[in-house]
Amino acid sequence: MALYIDTKYVRLISHRVRNFKQKGNNLFNMSCPFCGDSKTNKLKARGYVFAKENNLIYKCHNCGVGTNVANLIKHVDPSVHDEYIMEKFKDGSAANTTNTYHAKCNSTPTIHIKPPKFDRIQKQTIFEHGTWASDLPSGHFCLNYIENRLIPKEHYNKLLFTSNYKAFCDALIPDHGKELVEDARMVIPFYNEYDELIAVSGRALETSDYKLRYVTLRTNDSEDKLIYGMERVNLNKKVYLVEGPLDSLFLDNCVASGDANLALTVKNIHAKNIVLVFDNEPRNKEVCKLIEKAIKSDHNVVIWPDNIEGKDINEMVLNGFSTGEIQEIIDSNTFYGLEAIAKFTFWKKL
């Protein structure tokens, strides 16, 4: 009977807990009401209620808190907790555990949360050892690089220059503990939807070493996928997801994955209408595998026409296409399901 009462009252608080689901007999999953789970991904649910002996207990795999169902119910809804205790004693199922329940329920359980390694960094306009591209003098070699790539001028204030990438990162996060290069780089800041700086990526300007072309440093301990542009995207509109951060600056309402695994990244973007825009590489086996996987996972995918030259959006712009033309090409060549499979089959050149 004790298990039945526990289950009954867990269901009674379900509407007060985010992402509550029943996974099986006496097994429930939810976003942790103690730590809140992830602040950047509201679909994260790492709290579990499960049976142990003849009672239900709670465990969160994010913050590590573990407690009985009585404490969980009290934390979520004290009024329901009072009813729960009354029914437990009325039924007699708690007759031998009176002191135990009162001792555990009179105080909120201690939550052991791993302290963050870095302080949260809000969006800022001044970076030590860094200058916004919009403030660079005419003729500066970093500004020349940006201009030569035809990046729209309205986005110059989203890119930085530093003459020493290591000094830039050391000033930003003194205890980052990562080996970094000391060369001059264009810096691309990554923000989340709460305007918190979550990473910086330094693009080399004076090196031919491909492995060091981009050096990225996270500014927090999160293991969530890095996505560029989340602070300015409107999730209520159609969202375009591309591979490269710089490519995203040429499209409206666009974010970037930073790699080719768009189907993995899209899981962290909570919009109803998302279009996956892979690079135009029909002879790249890995890209083709990822596109095929995305189609089979029921995503909207762009299949580039054969007459389009350029492996990515920036190259297409350099080849003479306007941003408006590229946007129109993308919208006219977005496919789904069987049609996407047919178009993809003719597009790939493996």
Secondary structure as GFF3:
##gff-version 3
##sequence-region A 1 350
A	DSSP	alpha_helix	2	12	.	.	.	ID=ss1
A	DSSP	three_ten_helix	14	16	.	.	.	ID=ss2
A	DSSP	beta_strand	21	24	.	.	.	ID=ss3
A	DSSP	beta_strand	27	30	.	.	.	ID=ss4
A	DSSP	beta_strand	47	52	.	.	.	ID=ss5
A	DSSP	beta_strand	55	60	.	.	.	ID=ss6
A	DSSP	beta_strand	66	68	.	.	.	ID=ss7
A	DSSP	alpha_helix	69	76	.	.	.	ID=ss8
A	DSSP	alpha_helix	78	91	.	.	.	ID=ss9
A	DSSP	three_ten_helix	95	97	.	.	.	ID=ss10
A	DSSP	alpha_helix	98	105	.	.	.	ID=ss11
A	DSSP	beta_strand	121	122	.	.	.	ID=ss12
A	DSSP	beta_strand	131	132	.	.	.	ID=ss13
A	DSSP	three_ten_helix	133	135	.	.	.	ID=ss14
A	DSSP	alpha_helix	141	148	.	.	.	ID=ss15
A	DSSP	three_ten_helix	153	158	.	.	.	ID=ss16
A	DSSP	beta_strand	160	162	.	.	.	ID=ss17
A	DSSP	alpha_helix	165	172	.	.	.	ID=ss18
A	DSSP	beta_strand	185	191	.	.	.	ID=ss19
A	DSSP	beta_strand	196	204	.	.	.	ID=ss20
A	DSSP	three_ten_helix	210	212	.	.	.	ID=ss21
A	DSSP	beta_strand	214	218	.	.	.	ID=ss22
A	DSSP	beta_strand	239	242	.	.	.	ID=ss23
A	DSSP	alpha_helix	245	248	.	.	.	ID=ss24
A	DSSP	beta_strand	254	256	.	.	.	ID=ss25
A	DSSP	alpha_helix	262	265	.	.	.	ID=ss26
A	DSSP	three_ten_helix	266	268	.	.	.	ID=ss27
A	DSSP	beta_strand	274	277	.	.	.	ID=ss28
A	DSSP	alpha_helix	285	296	.	.	.	ID=ss29
A	DSSP	beta_strand	300	302	.	.	.	ID=ss30
A	DSSP	alpha_helix	313	318	.	.	.	ID=ss31
A	DSSP	alpha_helix	323	332	.	.	.	ID=ss32
A	DSSP	beta_strand	334	335	.	.	.	ID=ss33
A	DSSP	alpha_helix	337	347	.	.	.	ID=ss34
###
